[in-house]
Amino acid sequence: MRKITLLLFGIFACWHTSMAQSSDWTLGVGGTAFDFAVPAKRSLSVSDWNWGVYLTATKRVHPMIQIAPSFAAVEIRNFSDLFPNQLQTTGRTSSSLQGSIAGQFHPLTDKKFDPYVTLGGGGNYLRRSLYGMLEGGIGINYWIDEAVALNVQAGYNYMFDFEDYMHYRGGFRFGLAKPVDTDADGIPDKKDACPNDKGLKQFAGCPDTDGDGIKDSEDACPQDAGTKEFKGCPDKDGDKVVDKDDACPDTPGLAALQGCPDKDGDGIADKDDACPDQAGLATLQGCPDKDGDGIADKDDRCPDAAGKADLKGCPDKDGDTIADIDDKCPDVAGVVEEQGCPRKAPKEEELAIIAKKINFATGKATILKTSFPQLDELAILLQKYPEAKISIEGHTDNIGNAVANKKLSQQRADAIKKYLVSKKVGADRITAIGYGSERPADGSTDVKAANKTKEQQAANRRVEIHSKK
């Protein structure tokens, strides 16, 4: 019996060595008892038990299922009273060498208290004969730590062609290898809530990257240390708006403005407010508009009076496109050159057009009748501007006598003046002067050069009319 026991332990020692790299294997060892009397008597008496040792191993094939090969060596001293002839000679002993393989169902996985149900079969070598066997039972492991557990088991063994018996076991279970720790954080995968990420024991193996005491899976900002109040996110400026949602993370602000301040309280964040120190309107980027003309006071030349955008916020009562503050005649439409007052003299362009259409008889100061309509138009224009004064200038080319040319140019200017006076235009409003050939049309001071061609000469024979300041 002793030799058999030593042989069993030797086999399991070799098996332990070969299985030591698998965390799914455990090794069990302890004492066992066979009771051949129980099936017949239906009673329990320790004095009927036959004692021995057992060795077992378990292999996890599913979180709740394990395969368990077992070996037991028992010295048989007691059989049932119903089988007095089972031993060859009264008082002699016999050795039982049992081997089996069973499936175990563990409903509570990875718990300290690990109850299970077992069912299997095998053989029992007894009295130099091998008998087939079925067995079933219940047991429990109590894991003292991750590698050692106390084990007890009880079960019923049915032997073919021999007496049935009860078996009882008590001993230890040992983990055959260091538990798998994929992320090498010191926490076995079976107890690691985050087996693929190196973590901390207090978080069941889950990481806390930013070290703020909040595990990453519950941390809204796992890369930035924060507080539990904000689910692990920081709030540098202390305005109760976390930095990741804070448009102004370095300056305390309002939640309604994404954490940005609003000094003037106009509901527009200072960073978007063109006038952060004055309450204003959103439509004007936070700037005020006292006169309500849609132009921010800072851009309004007339912030206290509603005006027009094209006049920089100033009003224009007379509608002459000249702002009242620049208009010397704000109640009467005027012109820019008169600073908003009505025009006092005809435009130079108007006078120039009329002058070009005034013609004389060749070599004379006689106005052609075809020019009367233009002179009548000039008279009406002067009546429209009663304060206006004009100068009429006569010019000639350089053909002929210069003195005669100058005299002719004066006579022609006087003829136009005389016509206008006849049309009720005051003579004191008209200055007539003849320049002869002294002022060529092209502005040249070289009279000879300015009269080389017929075209130049024709251009020099002219009348010019200008407003007098």
QUINOR-V270025 format. One record per residue. N is the residue number from 1. PHI is phi as a letter, one per 40 degrees, with the letter a starting at -180 (none if undefined). OMEGA is omega in radians with two decimals (none if undefined). NEAR is the number of other ideal C-beta (glycine too) atoms within 12 Angstrom. Layout:
BEGIN
n;phi;omega;near
N;PHI;OMEGA;NEAR
N;PHI;OMEGA;NEAR
END
This chain:
BEGIN
n;phi;omega;near
1;none;-3.14;22
2;c;3.13;13
3;c;3.12;12
4;c;3.14;25
5;c;3.13;27
6;c;3.11;15
7;c;3.12;19
8;c;3.14;31
9;c;3.10;22
10;c;3.11;16
11;c;-3.11;23
12;c;3.08;31
13;c;3.10;20
14;c;3.14;16
15;c;3.11;25
16;d;-3.12;25
17;c;-3.11;16
18;c;-3.11;16
19;c;-2.95;23
20;c;-3.14;21
21;c;-3.11;15
22;b;-3.11;23
23;c;3.13;24
24;c;-3.12;25
25;b;2.96;32
26;b;3.10;40
27;b;3.12;38
28;b;3.14;40
29;a;3.13;33
30;i;3.14;30
31;c;3.13;27
32;a;3.11;41
33;b;3.05;38
34;b;3.13;46
35;b;-3.13;35
36;c;-3.08;37
37;c;-2.99;30
38;d;-3.09;31
39;d;-3.11;26
40;c;-3.06;22
41;c;-3.03;19
42;f;3.12;12
43;b;-3.10;15
44;b;3.13;16
45;b;-3.10;18
46;c;-3.12;15
47;c;3.12;14
48;c;-3.03;26
49;c;3.06;28
50;b;-2.96;39
51;c;3.09;30
52;a;-3.14;34
53;b;3.09;35
54;b;2.98;42
55;b;3.14;42
56;a;3.05;43
57;a;3.07;36
58;b;3.07;39
59;b;3.13;24
60;c;3.10;29
61;b;3.13;17
62;a;-3.14;14
63;d;-3.12;15
64;b;-3.04;19
65;b;3.08;22
66;b;3.03;34
67;b;-3.02;25
68;b;2.94;41
69;c;-3.09;32
70;b;3.04;45
71;b;3.11;36
72;b;3.05;47
73;b;-3.03;36
74;b;3.04;37
75;c;-3.06;26
76;c;3.10;36
77;b;-3.01;26
78;b;3.00;33
79;b;3.11;35
80;c;3.07;28
81;c;-3.13;18
82;c;-3.11;16
83;b;-3.07;19
84;c;-3.09;15
85;c;-3.13;13
86;c;3.06;31
87;c;-3.08;21
88;c;-3.12;13
89;b;-3.12;11
90;d;3.11;12
91;g;3.09;9
92;c;3.10;14
93;b;3.09;22
94;a;3.13;30
95;c;3.08;29
96;b;3.08;44
97;b;-3.03;36
98;b;3.02;43
99;b;-3.11;30
100;a;3.00;38
101;b;-3.03;25
102;b;3.00;35
103;b;-3.12;27
104;b;3.08;42
105;b;-3.11;28
106;b;-3.08;31
107;c;-3.13;17
108;b;-3.08;18
109;c;3.04;22
110;f;3.06;22
111;b;3.08;19
112;c;3.07;18
113;c;-2.98;20
114;b;3.13;30
115;c;3.13;23
116;a;3.02;34
117;b;-3.09;26
118;b;3.12;39
119;a;-3.12;26
120;a;-3.13;30
121;a;-3.14;25
122;i;-3.13;30
123;a;3.14;27
124;b;3.13;41
125;c;-3.02;26
126;b;3.12;35
127;f;3.07;24
128;g;3.07;12
129;b;3.13;17
130;b;-3.11;19
131;b;3.04;28
132;c;-3.00;21
133;a;2.94;35
134;b;3.13;24
135;a;3.06;38
136;a;-3.13;26
137;a;3.09;32
138;b;3.13;25
139;a;3.10;40
140;a;2.99;27
141;b;2.99;38
142;b;-3.05;21
143;c;3.12;27
144;c;3.01;17
145;a;-3.06;16
146;c;-3.03;25
147;b;-3.04;19
148;b;3.10;21
149;b;2.95;30
150;c;-3.09;24
151;b;2.96;39
152;b;-3.13;29
153;a;3.04;39
154;b;-3.13;28
155;a;-3.12;38
156;b;-3.14;25
157;b;3.08;44
158;b;-3.13;26
159;b;3.09;34
160;c;3.07;18
161;g;3.09;16
162;a;-3.05;29
163;c;3.07;34
164;c;3.13;29
165;a;3.00;42
166;c;3.01;35
167;b;3.12;45
168;b;-3.12;33
169;b;3.00;41
170;a;-3.11;24
171;i;-3.05;30
172;b;2.98;26
173;b;-3.13;38
174;b;3.01;31
175;c;-3.06;32
176;c;-3.13;28
177;a;3.07;22
178;c;-3.12;17
179;d;3.11;30
180;c;3.12;24
181;b;-3.01;24
182;d;-3.08;20
183;c;3.07;21
184;f;3.12;18
185;b;3.11;28
186;g;-3.13;18
187;b;-3.10;29
188;d;-3.11;27
189;d;-3.08;26
190;c;3.07;23
191;b;-3.06;27
192;c;3.13;29
193;c;3.11;26
194;b;-3.00;27
195;c;-3.11;23
196;b;-3.13;18
197;b;-3.13;26
198;c;-3.05;22
199;b;-3.04;31
200;b;-3.11;25
201;c;-3.10;19
202;c;3.09;15
203;b;3.10;27
204;f;3.08;24
205;g;3.12;31
206;c;-3.06;28
207;c;3.00;31
208;b;-2.98;30
209;d;-3.07;25
210;c;3.07;21
211;g;-3.13;19
212;c;3.11;28
213;g;3.12;18
214;b;-3.06;30
215;c;-3.00;28
216;d;-3.09;30
217;c;3.12;20
218;b;-3.06;23
219;b;3.14;30
220;c;3.12;26
221;b;-3.02;28
222;c;-3.13;26
223;c;-3.10;19
224;b;-3.12;25
225;c;-3.14;23
226;a;-3.10;29
227;b;3.12;23
228;c;-3.13;15
229;d;-3.10;15
230;b;3.09;27
231;f;3.07;23
232;g;3.14;30
233;c;3.12;29
234;c;3.07;30
235;a;-3.02;30
236;d;-3.05;25
237;c;3.06;21
238;g;-3.11;19
239;c;3.11;28
240;g;3.03;20
241;b;-3.06;30
242;c;-3.03;28
243;d;-3.09;30
244;c;3.11;23
245;b;-3.02;23
246;c;3.13;31
247;c;3.11;25
248;b;-2.99;26
249;c;-3.11;26
250;b;-3.12;19
251;b;3.14;25
252;d;-3.12;22
253;a;-3.07;31
254;b;3.12;25
255;c;-3.12;20
256;c;-3.13;17
257;b;3.11;29
258;f;3.06;23
259;g;3.14;30
260;c;3.14;30
261;c;3.11;31
262;a;-3.04;32
263;d;-3.06;24
264;c;3.04;21
265;g;-3.12;19
266;c;3.10;29
267;g;3.13;19
268;b;-3.11;31
269;d;-3.11;30
270;d;-3.11;30
271;c;3.13;23
272;b;-3.02;24
273;c;3.13;30
274;c;3.12;26
275;b;-3.02;26
276;c;-3.12;25
277;b;3.13;18
278;b;3.14;26
279;c;-3.11;23
280;a;-3.05;31
281;b;3.11;25
282;c;-3.12;21
283;c;-3.14;16
284;b;3.12;28
285;f;3.05;23
286;g;-3.14;32
287;c;3.14;29
288;c;3.12;31
289;a;-3.04;32
290;d;-3.07;24
291;c;3.06;21
292;g;-3.12;19
293;c;3.10;28
294;g;3.13;19
295;b;-3.10;31
296;d;-3.11;29
297;d;-3.10;30
298;c;3.14;23
299;b;-3.01;24
300;b;3.10;30
301;c;-3.12;26
302;b;-3.02;26
303;c;-3.11;25
304;b;3.14;18
305;b;-3.12;25
306;c;-3.12;23
307;a;-3.07;32
308;b;-3.13;24
309;c;-3.10;20
310;c;3.06;15
311;b;3.12;28
312;f;3.04;23
313;g;-3.13;31
314;c;3.13;30
315;c;3.12;32
316;a;-3.03;31
317;d;-3.06;24
318;c;3.05;22
319;g;-3.11;18
320;c;3.13;28
321;g;3.08;21
322;b;-3.10;32
323;d;-3.10;29
324;d;-3.11;29
325;c;3.11;23
326;b;-3.00;25
327;c;3.12;28
328;c;3.08;21
329;b;-3.01;23
330;c;-3.11;23
331;c;-3.14;18
332;b;3.14;21
333;c;-3.13;20
334;b;-3.09;26
335;b;-3.08;23
336;c;-3.08;18
337;c;3.08;18
338;b;3.12;23
339;f;3.07;21
340;g;3.12;29
341;c;3.14;23
342;d;3.12;25
343;c;-3.13;26
344;b;-3.12;23
345;a;3.10;28
346;c;3.08;32
347;c;3.12;21
348;d;-3.13;21
349;c;3.13;14
350;c;-3.13;26
351;c;-3.12;33
352;c;-3.14;22
353;c;3.14;18
354;c;-3.09;33
355;d;-3.11;33
356;c;-3.08;20
357;c;3.11;24
358;c;-3.10;38
359;b;-3.14;27
360;b;3.03;29
361;c;-3.05;16
362;c;3.09;14
363;g;-3.10;19
364;b;3.10;16
365;b;-3.13;29
366;c;3.14;19
367;c;3.08;31
368;c;-3.11;20
369;d;-3.13;15
370;c;-3.12;13
371;c;-3.10;25
372;c;3.14;22
373;d;-3.14;18
374;c;3.11;29
375;c;3.08;36
376;c;3.11;23
377;c;3.12;25
378;c;3.13;37
379;c;3.13;31
380;c;-3.14;20
381;c;3.13;30
382;c;3.08;37
383;c;3.12;19
384;c;3.13;19
385;b;-3.02;26
386;c;-3.13;18
387;c;-3.06;21
388;c;3.04;32
389;b;-3.11;26
390;b;3.02;39
391;b;3.13;27
392;b;-3.07;43
393;b;3.08;34
394;b;-3.12;38
395;b;3.10;38
396;b;3.01;42
397;c;-3.09;32
398;b;3.10;29
399;c;3.12;23
400;g;-3.08;20
401;c;-3.09;14
402;c;-3.13;21
403;c;-3.13;15
404;c;-3.14;20
405;c;-3.12;30
406;c;3.12;26
407;c;3.14;23
408;c;-3.11;33
409;c;3.13;39
410;c;-3.14;28
411;c;3.13;29
412;c;3.10;41
413;c;3.13;38
414;c;-3.13;27
415;c;3.13;32
416;c;3.13;45
417;c;-3.12;37
418;c;-3.14;22
419;c;-3.11;35
420;c;3.11;38
421;c;3.11;21
422;c;3.12;18
423;c;3.03;23
424;g;3.04;15
425;c;-3.08;29
426;d;-3.11;20
427;c;-3.13;20
428;c;-3.14;13
429;c;-3.03;30
430;b;3.03;33
431;b;3.14;24
432;b;-3.11;31
433;a;3.14;28
434;b;-3.13;34
435;b;-3.12;32
436;g;-3.12;32
437;b;-3.03;36
438;c;-3.06;27
439;b;3.12;29
440;d;-3.07;29
441;c;-3.10;27
442;c;3.10;20
443;g;-3.11;12
444;c;3.05;19
445;c;3.11;12
446;c;-3.05;16
447;d;-3.10;28
448;c;-3.13;17
449;c;-3.09;15
450;c;-3.12;25
451;b;-3.10;31
452;c;-3.06;19
453;b;3.10;14
454;c;3.14;12
455;c;3.12;14
456;c;-3.13;24
457;c;3.13;25
458;c;-3.13;18
459;c;-3.11;24
460;c;3.10;35
461;c;-2.97;33
462;a;3.00;32
463;b;3.05;44
464;b;3.12;32
465;b;-3.11;43
466;b;3.05;27
467;c;3.11;29
468;b;-3.14;24
469;c;none;12
END
